[in-house]
Amino acid sequence: MSEHSPRIRRYQLFKDGERSLFLPECISIAFYMRCSHEEIVQAVWRAVEVYRHAVGPQDLGWYADDEGEWQELDDNGWEFNRRKVLERVGGTICLAESAEEVAGHEVRYHGRQFDHPHFPPGPEATSSIAFYLPTEYLEEYGLSLCVVVRALDSD
């Protein structure tokens, strides 16, 4: 077995011969839950906090606001997202390491309130949360990722 994870990377070449990493690989840990937002909201927010603590607050520096525009994730932004998840009928958040780069540390949550007219229930209706980790995180911290996954899955 290889000591390192596979590298699947896409580079952008510039006219002057320089290249820039365009699309690095990452690992996504996603949970699809046949649960209404109100049933899981506390556990979801705890999982977001566990992830942020595990990777470090500096690795989640941006969030998408209600209009989908990227904003810096400072203390006010963190509080905005906390209220968005905990106090709304349904919740959608996107927290990311960078507003400009693809892949890296990221959290995406989409919570559906099944008994609300804006979220009609159907056989495929789910709430979901996904946590993204760059493969460099795995290479640097190794099995500590298991601790993160165990903490996320415990709720």
C-alpha positions, 0 to 999 in steps of 0.5 A, a space after each residue: 500500500 502506498 504511503 501517500 494518497 493519490 494525487 489528482 490535480 488540475 493546473 492552469 497554464 499561463 502564457 508565460 509558462 507559469 502554472 497554478 494549481 486549479 483543482 486539488 483533490 480533497 475528501 468529502 465526508 457527507 451525511 444524508 439524513 431522512 430527518 427534519 431540520 428541527 430534529 437534527 439542528 443541535 447535533 448539526 451545529 455541534 458537528 460544525 463546531 467540532 470540525 472547526 475546532 479540529 481543523 482550526 478556525 483559520 481554515 474556515 475563513 469565508 461564508 456565503 451570505 443570504 445572497 450567495 456572496 462570500 463574506 469574511 468569517 469573523 466573529 459576526 459571520 460565525 454568529 450569523 451562521 449560528 443563528 441561520 442554522 439554529 433559529 430558522 425554519 430550515 438552514 443552509 450554510 456554506 463555510 469555506 477556507 477560501 472564497 476564490 479557490 476550489 477544494 480545501 476545508 469546507 462545510 455545507 449544510 442543507 436542512 429541510 423542515 419536512 412539515 413546512 410548506 416551503 419544503 414539501 416532503 417527498 420520498 427522497 427528501 433529506 437534510 444533508 451535511 458535508 465536510 471537506 478535507 484536503 488530502 494534505 490534511 490526511 497526510 499531515 494528521 493521519 489517523 486523527 481524521 478518525 477522531 474527527 469522523 467519530 465526533 461528527 458521527 457520534 450525534 
